Amino acid sequence: MRRKAVSAWSMVAAAALVLSACSGGGSGDSGANGQNNSTDVNTMKTGKAESGDNYKLANAPESDQVTVGIDDSFTAYNQNTPDANTSYNSYVLITTLATPYVLDGDNKVLLNQDVMDSVTVTQNPQVVTWKVKPNIKWSDGATWGCKDFYLAWLAQSGKPKGADGKPVFDPASTSGYSLITDATCKDETTFVATFEKPYLDYKGLFTTAWMMPGHIVEKQTGVADISKIKPTDVADVTKVAEFWNKGWASDFKPEISPASGPYKITAVDKSKETVTLEKNPSWAGAKGGPKKILVRAIKDRNAMAAALQNGEIDVAASTQPDATAANTLKGLASQGVVYGSASQLSFEHLDLNYKRIFADESARKAFMAAIDRNAIVEKLVKPVQADAKPLNSLQFYPNEAGYVDLYSDKAGLGADKAAQILTAAGWAKGADGIFAKDGKRFSVTITHNTNARRSQTVEIIQSQAKAAGIEVKDETDPAFLKGRVSDGGYDVALFAWSAAPFKAEASTIYITADKGGEQNWQGLSDPKIDEALQRAVSATEESAATKAYQDADKAIADQHASLPLFAVPSMWAFRGIDRVWMQSYFGAMWNVGEWAKNK
């Protein structure tokens, strides 16, 4: 899976984090609707024209502007690089960049029949053929088709090298793409890929990572035909990579950022943290729904709730559970506001940096032993989702068949147990009550983005750790998920990974960095983990894949590398629109083109 970090919950520092059953699955329990409002949000999980395993955007009456509030700002058109791989970019790009598959509100994987004719698979070896419908266009009139698939593979395969022998592209993840040994454009609309090993999660390719416009790259680099470039063409791949890595990273430029989805970005205001979307005139599917969308970043959940209450926004969509804001939104039912909450394929967690004090295993074990996650969930999550519990796996969610509790015997063991672990490993408590070893105090900083709930989380941990003789400091860095986390600049990172229902994409978080772990920022390295995840990714049967992921899950837990806190519930509310469901990976606007305004 490609996991993303989310600031609101920091799902992914947006690198490819996202987990769920490989074949798709439920999004979890949904929460209550607004008081005195009989609308059932559970009926809103599916697309209006969804049928079987197929998706099309449904026709809807044309309406004027809608304004949507999200937790953080849009930062980049090319979200596929590590610094830009955030959920908040996905929430905008899902409306503007087409994908071969669509995930509905229940995380069901559906063929996008607005743009795709078919996706077929043959085995021995595995060959996947993506067939685009004829006459599918970008908003600037260029053909959307094979060269865009080819560019996506070229940039994320890890195969193109520069003159120095090092990879020239900087993708957030190469998972899946790196297994493609031969990529060919059979014609303008047909992309064929041959895999060196079976890859069960092929539907995630080109779906959880956006396809950039190949024709724009050609214009910007002078390359005649992107689909003719081979990974070994050093001069050409270097030119293409320079633009792909950086060309879309600066201020938004409409002329080089066309749309292949139902909407196009027409303006990005960094100072106001807004994005304006308007209809893509070249879109092949249904053309109704809102004519214009204004997306506003509102980082304070209570301010977001107030904005909905005051009529400044039509939809409040947050991946950050906040008890006060949730109660405010629920209380607006008499004003026609509908409230929803659902478990997401995202999990809040603590990553321990192996390159600092947590290189010492006893420090990792003691730190986890001191943290009572029940206290965190009880105070900060249950007011939003009443049945919330600590999460005890990093590879599975509680509603998945492979879920096993691996952390109840490692976390929340109490201050005395944490102190025993440290004492046995040669740590000694100083006059200030803090343990030290080899002249270094057990003092660590938990770093996170600007997020009130995360600050509260650290506050709870601080008192628990202090009782165990561990000093914990709190650091808020607004840019933490926009570069620093991927550089490993922390003792403990507090954020969330967001995953789509393709587990293979998440392997890049825990595999050793130089063996494909592009998102392994904490320095974890364990042959048992590497072997299990490699076995999982290349499994040919779901049962074998599940067993391998379970083996990897246990090996990660045995390392005491990362501590899962809870599966993050989203919360959203809306007024004046017929139906809104916050999709776990792509946010509330995954089907915005079929929203109908209430009369």
C-alpha positions as CSV (number, residue, x, y, z in Angstrom):
1,M,0.0,0.0,0.0
2,R,1.0,3.5,-0.5
3,R,0.8,5.2,2.8
4,K,0.4,8.9,3.4
5,A,1.0,10.9,6.4
6,V,-1.8,13.1,7.4
7,S,-1.3,16.2,9.5
8,A,-4.7,16.3,10.9
9,W,-3.9,13.0,12.1
10,S,-0.9,13.0,10.2
11,M,-1.9,10.1,8.2
12,V,1.1,9.8,6.3
13,A,3.5,12.4,6.3
14,A,1.8,11.4,3.4
15,A,4.2,9.0,2.1
16,A,2.4,6.0,1.0
17,L,0.7,4.9,4.2
18,V,-2.5,3.1,3.9
19,L,-3.7,-0.3,5.2
20,S,-6.7,-2.5,4.8
21,A,-7.6,-5.9,3.5
22,C,-6.0,-6.5,0.2
23,S,-9.3,-7.2,-1.4
24,G,-10.9,-4.1,0.0
25,G,-13.3,-4.1,2.9
26,G,-15.5,-2.1,5.3
27,S,-14.4,1.2,6.7
28,G,-15.4,0.3,10.1
29,D,-18.2,1.3,12.5
30,S,-19.9,4.6,11.7
31,G,-20.9,7.0,14.3
32,A,-24.1,8.8,15.2
33,N,-25.8,11.4,13.1
34,G,-26.8,14.7,14.4
35,Q,-29.3,14.7,17.2
36,N,-32.9,14.9,16.1
37,N,-31.8,14.3,12.5
38,S,-33.1,11.0,11.0
39,T,-30.7,11.1,8.0
40,D,-28.6,7.9,7.9
41,V,-25.1,8.6,6.8
42,N,-24.5,4.9,6.3
43,T,-26.5,5.0,3.1
44,M,-24.0,7.5,1.7
45,K,-21.0,5.1,1.4
46,T,-21.6,4.2,-2.2
47,G,-21.6,6.2,-5.4
48,K,-25.0,6.9,-6.9
49,A,-24.2,5.1,-10.1
50,E,-22.0,2.4,-8.6
51,S,-22.9,-1.0,-9.8
52,G,-21.2,-4.3,-8.8
53,D,-17.4,-3.7,-9.2
54,N,-17.9,-0.7,-11.5
55,Y,-18.0,3.0,-10.9
56,K,-19.3,6.0,-12.9
57,L,-19.9,9.5,-11.7
58,A,-23.7,9.9,-11.5
59,N,-25.6,12.7,-13.2
60,A,-26.7,15.4,-10.7
61,P,-28.4,18.8,-11.1
62,E,-25.9,21.6,-11.7
63,S,-25.5,23.8,-8.7
64,D,-23.4,26.8,-7.7
65,Q,-20.3,26.9,-5.5
66,V,-19.8,24.7,-2.5
67,T,-17.2,25.4,0.1
68,V,-15.4,22.5,1.9
69,G,-13.3,22.8,5.0
70,I,-10.4,20.4,5.5
71,D,-7.7,20.1,8.2
72,D,-4.6,21.4,6.3
73,S,-3.5,23.1,3.2
74,F,-3.0,21.8,-0.4
75,T,0.8,22.0,-1.2
76,A,1.6,20.3,-4.5
77,Y,0.1,19.1,-7.8
78,N,2.6,16.2,-7.9
79,Q,1.9,14.4,-4.6
80,N,4.1,11.5,-5.5
81,T,7.3,12.9,-4.0
82,P,8.1,12.3,-0.3
83,D,7.6,15.9,0.8
84,A,4.3,16.3,-1.0
85,N,2.7,12.9,-0.1
86,T,0.0,14.1,2.2
87,S,-3.6,13.3,2.6
88,Y,-4.6,16.9,2.1
89,N,-3.2,16.9,-1.4
90,S,-5.1,13.7,-2.1
91,Y,-8.3,15.3,-0.9
92,V,-8.0,17.9,-3.7
93,L,-6.4,15.8,-6.4
94,I,-9.1,13.1,-6.2
95,T,-11.4,15.6,-8.0
96,T,-8.8,16.6,-10.7
97,L,-6.7,13.5,-11.6
98,A,-8.4,10.4,-13.0
99,T,-7.5,6.9,-11.7
100,P,-8.2,3.5,-13.2
101,Y,-9.9,2.4,-10.1
102,V,-12.1,4.3,-7.5
103,L,-12.5,3.5,-3.8
104,D,-16.0,4.1,-2.6
105,G,-16.9,5.0,0.9
106,D,-16.8,1.4,2.0
107,N,-13.3,1.1,0.5
108,K,-14.5,-1.2,-2.2
109,V,-12.2,-1.1,-5.3
110,L,-14.2,-0.3,-8.4
111,L,-13.2,0.0,-12.0
112,N,-13.6,3.6,-13.1
113,Q,-15.7,3.2,-16.2
114,D,-15.7,7.0,-16.9
115,V,-12.2,6.6,-18.3
116,M,-11.3,2.9,-18.4
117,D,-12.5,0.3,-20.9
118,S,-10.9,-2.6,-19.0
119,V,-8.0,-4.0,-16.8
120,T,-7.1,-7.6,-17.6
121,V,-4.6,-10.0,-16.0
122,T,-2.9,-13.1,-17.2
123,Q,-0.4,-15.2,-15.2
124,N,2.9,-17.0,-15.6
125,P,4.3,-14.4,-15.7
126,Q,1.8,-11.9,-14.4
127,V,0.9,-9.4,-17.2
128,V,-1.6,-6.6,-16.6
129,T,-3.1,-4.6,-19.4
130,W,-4.8,-1.3,-18.7
131,K,-7.1,-0.2,-21.6
132,V,-8.3,3.4,-21.6
133,K,-11.5,4.4,-23.4
134,P,-11.0,6.2,-26.7
135,N,-10.9,10.0,-26.7
136,I,-10.3,10.6,-23.0
137,K,-8.7,14.0,-22.7
138,W,-6.8,16.2,-20.3
139,S,-8.4,19.6,-19.7
140,D,-6.0,21.2,-22.1
141,G,-7.1,18.9,-24.9
142,A,-4.2,16.4,-24.9
143,T,-4.9,12.7,-24.8
144,W,-5.0,11.0,-21.4
145,G,-3.7,7.5,-22.0
146,C,-0.7,5.2,-22.2
147,K,2.1,7.7,-22.0
148,D,0.7,8.9,-18.6
149,F,0.7,5.4,-17.3
150,Y,4.2,4.9,-18.7
151,L,5.5,8.1,-17.0
152,A,4.0,7.0,-13.7
153,W,5.8,3.7,-13.9
154,L,9.1,5.2,-15.1
155,A,9.1,7.7,-12.2
156,Q,8.2,5.2,-9.5
157,S,9.9,2.1,-10.6
158,G,13.3,2.9,-9.1
159,K,15.0,1.7,-12.2
160,P,16.2,4.9,-14.0
161,K,19.7,5.8,-12.9
162,G,21.9,8.8,-13.5
163,A,25.5,8.9,-14.6
164,D,26.6,8.2,-11.0
165,G,24.5,5.1,-10.9
166,K,22.0,6.5,-8.4
167,P,18.2,6.7,-8.9
168,V,17.2,10.0,-10.6
169,F,13.6,10.1,-9.6
170,D,12.5,10.8,-6.0
171,P,9.2,8.9,-5.5
172,A,7.5,8.5,-2.2
173,S,7.3,4.8,-2.9
174,T,8.3,2.3,-5.6
175,S,6.1,-0.5,-4.2
176,G,4.6,-2.6,-7.0
177,Y,6.1,-0.4,-9.7
178,S,9.6,-1.8,-9.0
179,L,8.3,-5.3,-9.8
180,I,7.4,-4.4,-13.4
181,T,10.2,-5.7,-15.6
182,D,8.7,-4.6,-18.9
183,A,6.4,-1.7,-19.6
184,T,5.0,-1.0,-23.0
185,C,2.6,1.3,-24.8
186,K,0.8,-1.1,-27.2
187,D,-1.0,1.9,-28.6
188,E,-2.1,5.3,-27.4
189,T,-4.7,3.9,-25.0
190,T,-3.2,0.5,-24.0
191,F,-0.5,0.1,-21.3
192,V,0.9,-3.4,-20.8
193,A,3.1,-4.3,-17.8
194,T,4.9,-7.6,-17.1
195,F,5.8,-8.4,-13.5
196,E,8.8,-10.3,-12.2
197,K,6.7,-11.7,-9.4
198,P,3.0,-12.0,-8.8
199,Y,1.6,-8.8,-7.4
200,L,-1.9,-9.2,-5.8
201,D,-2.4,-5.5,-5.2
202,Y,-1.9,-4.4,-8.9
203,K,-5.2,-2.5,-8.6
204,G,-3.5,0.0,-6.4
205,L,-1.0,0.9,-9.1
206,F,-1.9,4.2,-10.8
207,T,-4.8,4.5,-8.3
208,T,-3.1,5.6,-5.0
209,A,-0.3,7.4,-6.8
210,W,-1.4,10.0,-9.3
211,M,-0.6,9.9,-13.0
212,M,1.1,13.1,-14.1
213,P,0.6,14.5,-17.6
214,G,3.2,13.0,-19.9
215,H,2.6,15.6,-22.6
216,I,3.5,18.4,-20.1
217,V,6.8,16.6,-19.3
218,E,7.6,16.3,-23.0
219,K,7.0,20.1,-23.5
220,Q,9.0,21.0,-20.5
221,T,12.0,18.8,-21.2
222,G,12.1,18.5,-25.0
223,V,11.7,14.8,-24.9
224,A,9.8,13.8,-28.1
225,D,7.9,10.8,-26.7
226,I,8.0,9.9,-23.0
227,S,6.8,6.3,-23.7
228,K,9.9,5.6,-25.8
229,I,12.3,6.4,-23.0
230,K,14.0,3.4,-21.4
231,P,15.3,3.5,-17.8
232,T,18.8,3.1,-19.2
233,D,18.6,6.3,-21.3
234,V,20.6,8.3,-18.9
235,A,20.4,11.7,-20.5
236,D,16.6,11.6,-21.1
237,V,15.6,10.1,-17.8
238,T,17.8,12.7,-16.0
239,K,16.0,15.5,-17.7
240,V,12.6,14.0,-17.1
241,A,13.4,13.3,-13.5
242,E,14.6,16.9,-12.8
243,F,11.2,18.2,-13.9
244,W,9.1,15.4,-12.3
245,N,10.9,15.9,-9.0
246,K,10.8,19.7,-8.9
247,G,8.7,21.2,-11.8
248,W,5.4,21.0,-10.0
249,A,6.9,21.8,-6.5
250,S,6.9,25.5,-6.7
251,D,3.9,27.9,-7.0
252,F,0.9,26.4,-8.8
253,K,0.9,27.0,-12.5
254,P,-2.3,26.2,-14.3
255,E,-0.6,25.9,-17.7
256,I,1.5,22.9,-16.6
257,S,-1.1,21.4,-14.2
258,P,-4.1,20.2,-16.3
259,A,-6.9,18.0,-15.1
260,S,-7.9,14.5,-16.2
261,G,-10.8,14.3,-13.7
262,P,-14.2,16.1,-13.5
263,Y,-12.7,19.3,-12.0
264,K,-9.6,21.4,-12.7
265,I,-7.6,23.6,-10.3
266,T,-7.9,27.2,-11.3
267,A,-6.3,28.9,-8.4
268,V,-4.2,28.2,-5.3
269,D,-4.0,31.0,-2.7
270,K,-1.2,30.1,-0.2
271,S,-1.8,33.1,2.0
272,K,-5.5,32.2,2.5
273,E,-4.8,28.5,2.2
274,T,-7.6,27.9,-0.3
275,V,-7.9,26.0,-3.6
276,T,-10.5,26.9,-6.2
277,L,-11.8,24.1,-8.5
278,E,-14.0,24.5,-11.5
279,K,-15.5,22.1,-14.0
280,N,-13.1,20.4,-16.5
281,P,-14.7,21.0,-19.9
282,S,-13.0,17.9,-21.3
283,W,-14.2,15.5,-18.7
284,A,-15.8,12.5,-20.4
285,G,-18.2,11.6,-17.6
286,A,-21.2,13.2,-16.0
287,K,-21.0,17.0,-15.9
288,G,-23.5,18.0,-13.2
289,G,-23.0,18.9,-9.6
290,P,-21.3,22.0,-8.2
291,K,-19.9,24.3,-10.8
292,K,-17.2,25.5,-8.5
293,I,-15.6,24.2,-5.3
294,L,-13.7,26.3,-2.8
295,V,-11.5,24.2,-0.5
296,R,-10.4,25.9,2.7
297,A,-7.8,24.7,5.2
298,I,-9.1,25.2,8.7
299,K,-6.6,23.7,11.1
300,D,-8.6,24.3,14.3
301,R,-11.4,21.8,14.4
302,N,-13.5,24.1,16.6
303,A,-13.1,26.9,14.1
304,M,-14.2,24.5,11.4
305,A,-17.3,23.6,13.3
306,A,-18.0,27.3,13.8
307,A,-17.5,28.0,10.1
308,L,-20.2,25.4,9.3
309,Q,-22.5,26.8,11.9
310,N,-22.1,30.3,10.5
311,G,-22.7,29.2,6.9
312,E,-19.1,30.0,5.8
313,I,-18.6,26.5,4.6
314,D,-21.0,23.8,3.4
315,V,-19.0,20.8,4.5
316,A,-16.7,20.3,7.4
317,A,-14.4,17.3,6.8
318,S,-11.8,16.3,9.4
319,T,-9.6,13.4,9.9
320,Q,-8.8,14.7,13.4
321,P,-11.1,13.5,16.1
322,D,-11.9,16.4,18.5
323,A,-14.5,15.9,21.2
324,T,-15.5,19.6,21.5
325,A,-15.9,20.1,17.8
326,A,-17.8,16.8,17.5
327,N,-20.3,17.8,20.1
328,T,-20.7,21.2,18.4
329,L,-21.4,19.6,15.1
330,K,-23.9,17.1,16.6
331,G,-25.7,19.9,18.2
332,L,-26.5,21.6,14.8
333,A,-29.0,19.0,13.7
334,S,-31.9,21.5,14.3
335,Q,-30.2,23.7,11.7
336,G,-30.2,21.0,9.1
337,V,-26.7,19.8,9.7
338,V,-25.9,16.1,9.3
339,Y,-23.1,14.6,11.3
340,G,-21.1,11.5,10.6
341,S,-18.1,9.6,12.0
342,A,-16.4,6.5,10.8
343,S,-13.3,4.5,11.5
344,Q,-10.7,5.2,8.8
345,L,-7.9,3.1,7.3
346,S,-5.5,5.3,9.3
347,F,-3.8,4.9,12.6
348,E,-2.2,7.3,15.0
349,H,1.2,6.0,16.2
350,L,4.6,6.8,17.7
351,D,7.7,6.1,15.7
352,L,10.9,5.7,17.7
353,N,14.1,6.8,15.9
354,Y,16.8,4.1,15.9
355,K,19.5,6.7,15.1
356,R,19.2,8.4,18.5
357,I,18.5,7.2,22.1
358,F,16.1,4.5,20.9
359,A,19.0,2.6,19.3
360,D,19.0,1.1,22.8
361,E,16.4,-1.7,22.9
362,S,15.8,-1.3,26.7
363,A,14.9,2.4,26.1
364,R,12.3,1.3,23.5
365,K,10.8,-1.3,25.8
366,A,10.7,0.9,28.8
367,F,9.2,3.8,26.9
368,M,6.3,1.6,25.6
369,A,5.8,0.0,29.0
370,A,5.3,3.4,30.5
371,I,2.6,4.6,28.1
372,D,-1.1,3.8,29.0
373,R,-2.9,4.1,25.7
374,N,-6.3,3.5,27.3
375,A,-6.0,6.9,29.0
376,I,-5.3,8.6,25.6
377,V,-8.2,6.9,23.9
378,E,-10.6,7.5,26.8
379,K,-10.0,11.2,26.9
380,L,-9.4,12.1,23.3
381,V,-11.1,9.6,21.0
382,K,-14.1,8.1,22.7
383,P,-16.1,11.3,22.6
384,V,-16.0,11.1,18.8
385,Q,-16.3,7.3,18.5
386,A,-17.8,5.7,21.6
387,D,-16.5,2.2,21.0
388,A,-12.9,3.3,20.2
389,K,-10.0,1.1,21.7
390,P,-6.3,1.1,21.5
391,L,-5.0,-0.4,18.2
392,N,-2.8,-3.5,18.7
393,S,-1.4,-4.1,15.2
394,L,0.5,-2.1,12.6
395,Q,-0.5,-4.3,9.6
396,F,-4.2,-5.0,10.3
397,Y,-7.3,-3.3,11.7
398,P,-9.6,-4.9,14.2
399,N,-12.2,-5.8,11.6
400,E,-9.6,-7.8,9.5
401,A,-9.1,-11.5,9.6
402,G,-5.4,-11.2,10.3
403,Y,-5.7,-9.0,13.3
404,V,-3.8,-10.2,16.4
405,D,-3.2,-8.2,19.6
406,L,0.6,-7.7,19.7
407,Y,0.9,-4.7,22.0
408,S,-1.2,-5.1,25.1
409,D,1.7,-7.1,26.6
410,K,4.2,-4.3,25.7
411,A,2.5,-1.0,26.4
412,G,0.7,0.2,29.6
413,L,2.7,-2.1,31.9
414,G,3.2,0.7,34.4
415,A,6.0,2.9,35.7
416,D,7.4,0.2,38.0
417,K,7.8,-2.2,35.1
418,A,9.4,0.5,32.9
419,A,11.9,1.3,35.7
420,Q,12.7,-2.4,36.1
421,I,13.5,-2.8,32.4
422,L,15.9,0.2,32.6
423,T,17.6,-0.9,35.8
424,A,18.2,-4.4,34.5
425,A,19.8,-2.8,31.4
426,G,22.3,-0.7,33.3
427,W,20.3,2.6,33.6
428,A,20.4,4.4,36.9
429,K,18.0,7.0,38.2
430,G,19.6,10.4,38.9
431,A,19.0,13.0,41.6
432,D,16.4,14.6,39.4
433,G,14.4,11.3,39.1
434,I,15.3,10.7,35.5
435,F,17.2,7.6,34.4
436,A,20.6,7.9,32.7
437,K,23.1,5.6,31.1
438,D,26.7,6.2,30.0
439,G,26.3,9.9,30.9
440,K,23.1,10.4,28.8
441,R,19.8,11.2,30.5
442,F,16.6,9.5,29.2
443,S,15.2,12.7,27.8
444,V,13.3,12.5,24.5
445,T,11.2,14.9,22.5
446,I,7.9,13.9,20.8
447,T,7.5,16.0,17.6
448,H,4.3,16.5,15.7
449,N,2.5,19.0,13.5
450,T,0.2,21.7,14.8
451,N,-2.6,19.7,16.3
452,A,-4.3,20.3,19.6
453,R,-5.1,16.6,20.1
454,R,-1.5,15.6,19.5
455,S,-0.4,18.2,22.1
456,Q,-2.9,16.7,24.5
457,T,-1.6,13.2,23.7
458,V,2.0,14.3,24.6
459,E,0.7,15.9,27.8
460,I,-0.8,12.6,28.9
461,I,2.4,10.7,28.0
462,Q,4.6,13.2,29.8
463,S,3.0,12.5,33.2
464,Q,3.1,8.7,32.6
465,A,6.7,8.8,31.5
466,K,7.8,11.0,34.3
467,A,6.5,8.5,36.9
468,A,8.8,5.9,35.2
469,G,11.9,8.2,35.3
470,I,11.7,9.3,31.6
471,E,11.6,12.9,30.6
472,V,9.4,13.7,27.6
473,K,9.4,17.1,25.9
474,D,6.7,18.3,23.5
475,E,7.6,19.9,20.2
476,T,5.1,21.3,17.7
477,D,6.5,21.9,14.2
478,P,3.9,23.1,11.6
479,A,6.2,21.8,8.8
480,F,6.9,18.4,10.5
481,L,4.9,16.4,7.9
482,K,6.2,18.5,5.0
483,G,9.8,17.3,5.0
484,R,11.2,16.9,8.4
485,V,9.6,13.6,9.3
486,S,10.9,12.0,6.1
487,D,14.4,13.2,7.0
488,G,14.3,11.4,10.4
489,G,14.6,14.6,12.3
490,Y,13.0,13.5,15.6
491,D,13.4,11.3,18.7
492,V,9.8,10.3,18.6
493,A,7.4,11.1,15.7
494,L,3.7,11.4,16.4
495,F,1.5,11.2,13.3
496,A,-0.8,9.0,11.4
497,W,-0.4,6.8,8.4
498,S,-3.3,6.6,6.0
499,A,-3.7,3.5,3.9
500,A,-5.8,2.4,0.9
501,P,-7.0,-1.2,0.7
502,F,-3.7,-2.4,-0.8
503,K,-1.4,-3.7,1.9
504,A,1.6,-4.2,-0.4
505,E,2.0,-0.5,-0.7
506,A,2.7,-0.2,3.1
507,S,5.7,-2.4,3.0
508,T,7.9,0.5,2.3
509,I,7.5,1.8,5.9
510,Y,9.2,-1.1,7.6
511,I,11.5,-2.8,5.1
512,T,15.1,-1.8,5.5
513,A,15.7,1.6,3.8
514,D,18.2,0.4,1.2
515,K,16.1,-2.6,0.3
516,G,13.0,-0.7,-0.8
517,G,11.9,1.0,2.4
518,E,11.5,4.5,1.0
519,Q,9.2,5.4,3.9
520,N,11.3,3.8,6.6
521,W,12.4,7.1,8.2
522,Q,13.1,5.8,11.7
523,G,16.1,3.6,10.7
524,L,14.4,0.2,11.5
525,S,16.2,-2.8,10.0
526,D,15.4,-6.4,10.7
527,P,15.9,-9.4,8.3
528,K,12.8,-11.0,9.7
529,I,10.7,-8.0,8.7
530,D,12.3,-7.7,5.3
531,E,11.8,-11.4,4.5
532,A,8.2,-11.5,5.7
533,L,7.1,-8.4,3.8
534,Q,8.8,-9.5,0.6
535,R,7.0,-12.8,0.9
536,A,3.7,-11.0,1.5
537,V,4.1,-8.7,-1.5
538,S,4.9,-11.6,-3.9
539,A,2.2,-14.0,-2.5
540,T,-0.2,-15.5,-5.1
541,E,-3.0,-16.3,-2.6
542,E,-4.7,-14.0,-0.1
543,S,-4.2,-16.6,2.7
544,A,-0.5,-16.8,2.1
545,A,-0.3,-13.0,2.0
546,T,-2.2,-12.7,5.3
547,K,0.1,-15.1,7.0
548,A,3.2,-13.3,5.8
549,Y,1.8,-9.9,6.9
550,Q,1.1,-11.5,10.3
551,D,4.7,-12.6,10.5
552,A,5.9,-9.1,9.6
553,D,3.5,-7.6,12.2
554,K,5.0,-9.8,15.0
555,A,8.6,-9.0,14.0
556,I,7.9,-5.3,14.0
557,A,6.2,-5.6,17.4
558,D,9.1,-7.6,18.8
559,Q,11.4,-4.8,17.8
560,H,9.4,-2.3,19.9
561,A,9.9,0.0,16.9
562,S,6.5,1.8,16.7
563,L,3.6,2.0,19.1
564,P,0.1,2.1,17.5
565,L,-2.2,4.3,19.5
566,F,-5.7,4.0,17.8
567,A,-7.4,3.7,14.5
568,V,-8.3,7.3,13.7
569,P,-12.0,8.1,13.2
570,S,-13.0,10.8,10.8
571,M,-15.7,13.3,11.6
572,W,-17.6,15.3,9.1
573,A,-20.8,17.3,8.9
574,F,-22.7,19.1,6.1
575,R,-25.7,21.1,5.3
576,G,-27.6,21.9,2.0
577,I,-26.2,18.8,0.2
578,D,-28.0,15.5,-0.3
579,R,-25.2,13.1,0.7
580,V,-21.6,13.3,1.8
581,W,-19.4,10.5,3.0
582,M,-15.8,10.9,4.0
583,Q,-13.8,8.3,2.2
584,S,-11.0,6.9,4.3
585,Y,-8.1,7.6,1.9
586,F,-9.4,10.3,-0.5
587,G,-11.6,12.4,1.8
588,A,-15.0,13.8,1.4
589,M,-14.8,15.0,-2.2
590,W,-14.2,11.6,-3.9
591,N,-17.7,11.9,-5.5
592,V,-18.2,15.6,-5.3
593,G,-19.3,15.8,-9.0
594,E,-22.6,14.0,-8.0
595,W,-23.4,16.1,-5.0
596,A,-26.9,17.7,-5.3
597,K,-27.8,20.8,-3.5
598,N,-31.0,20.5,-1.3
599,K,-33.8,22.9,-2.3
